[in-house]
């Protein structure tokens, strides 16, 4: 078991990152902390995809020698998925930060419980 974990340390780190981010999303009440947790989860997912796409002994998919077979190169699809995921993650983070700023300006708190109560009683939130 320990030997298998030592061989796949990238996957173990990805699972730990995802777990830390997920627990942060579950247990934190502050919106900024939840956003940080979501980004930690994204990082774990990207690390997992990148580590699954890498195969030891193979080269990057830049064809220099046309006579080399396809089994000489690494599959570029996981790297493309990771890059696309990073772009989407940055966009979602920017939108969530903008919404968080708007909520703070309106209700003067980032605590989800307080936001819920103030949104139910709008006269108290201004």
N, C-alpha and C positions, 0 to 999 in steps of 0.2 A: 504494500500500500504506500509506504513512504517513498520507495524507489519510483513508483509510478507518479507520485506527486512531484518528485524532484525533476522528472523528465518533462512534465507538463506544467511548469511553474507559471507560464503565461496564462494558461486557462484558469489556474487556481487564483491568480491575482485578479483576473477579470471577474470571477465569481465573487470574490471578496469585495471588489469595488462595487459591483452591482448590488450586493447585499447591504453594504454601508449606505449607498444612495437610496435604496428602497426603504430601509429602516428610518432614514432621515425624512423621507417623504411621509412615512406613516406617523411618526411620533413628534415631529416638530410642528409648532403652531404658527411660527413666523414665516411669512411668505418668502422672504429672501433666503432663509435657510432651506425652505422647500425647493426653491429654484436651484440652490447649490446642490442639494440632494439629487435633483433631476439631472444636473450636469455630471455628477459623479456616476450615476447610472449609465448615462450616455457613454462616458469614458470606458466603463467596464464592457459595454456592448461593443464599442469600436475595437478595444483591445482583443476581445474574443474573436471577432470577425477577422482581424488582421492576423492573429496567431493561427487561426484555422486555414487561412489562405497560404501561409508560408510552408514550404517543404524544403527541408535541409538538403543541400547538394544541388539544388536547381538554381538557375540564373533568373534575373529579371527579364520580363518579356520584351526585350529590345533585340530584335533579330539582326544579328551581325553576320552570321554564317547561315545562308539559306539551306545548306544541306543538313543542318541539325534538325532533329525531330521535335515534335511538340512536347515530348516527355522531358526535354532538356530545360524547359521554362516553367515558371510558376504561373498559375492561373491568375490573370489580372482582374477578374470579376470581383473578388472580395475587396481588393484595394479600391476599386471604383465605388463599391457600396459604402466603404468607410468614408471616402471623400465626400460622397453625396450626403451621407448621414451627418458629417461634420457641418456641411453647409446648412442643412435643415436645422440642426441643433443650434447653431449660432442665430439663425433667423427666429426660431421659437424663443430662445433666450432673450433676444432683443425685444420681441413683442411682450413677453411676460414682464420684463423690467419696465417697459413703458406703462403697462397696465398697473403694475405695482406702484409706480410713482403717482399715477392718477388716483388710485385708491387711497394712498397716503395723504395726498393733498385734500381729498374730500373728507376722509374720516379720521385723519391724524393718528392712525394706528396701522400696524401690519400684522397684528394678532388675528387669526382667523375667527376665534370666538367673539372677539370684540367687533370685528367687521360684520359678522352675521347679526349680532344684536343691533348694531347701529343701522344696518340696512333694513331691518324690520321696523325700526322706529326712526324714520328720516329726520324728525325734528331734533333728535339728540345728536345726530351725526354732523351737524353744520356748525 
